Amino acid sequence: MKIKVTGLPLLLAALLGLAGCATPSVVTLQNGTQYLTKDLPTTTNKDGFYEFVDIAGKHIKVRAEDVSTIKSD
């Protein structure tokens, strides 16, 4: 019984720690537009687009040719 009682808070602490492992970044486009993202952008397979979610929660997809820089925050 003590294992269940002490194990639950440790499990919750570990899950909360993993939830904070996002890597915020700044995506700058060729025209100077900057997006603050919750996590590093991912590229899709063959179409050459970057996909990410900005800090407002909006899903954004831009062409790779339009991206100037991606810097982790």
C-alpha positions, -999 to +999 in steps of 0.1 A: +000+000+000+029+024+007+042+019-028+010+031-043+008+061-020+044+072-026+046+061-062+017+083-075+033+117-066+066+105-082+048+095-113+029+128-115+062+147-110+079+128-138+050+134-162+050+172-154+087+172-160+083+156-194+056+181-204+080+209-200+105+195-226+093+216-255+119+237-274+104+271-282+119+287-313+117+317-336+110+312-373+120+341-394+107+343-430+125+360-459+101+390-457+110+396-421+079+380-405+087+362-373+067+335-356+072+324-320+066+286-318+059+262-290+083+236-304+108+232-332+091+231-367+090+199-386+093+194-423+069+173-442+082+146-465+082+157-501+063+189-504+090+211-487+069+229-461+076+236-425+047+230-401+045+244-366+021+258-339+027+293-328+023+305-292-013+315-299-021+279-308-025+286-346-013+258-369+010+274-396+025+259-427+051+278-448+072+269-478+108+260-469+121+285-495+103+313-476+121+305-443+152+325-436+162+312-401+150+290-373+165+297-339+158+279-306+147+304-280 
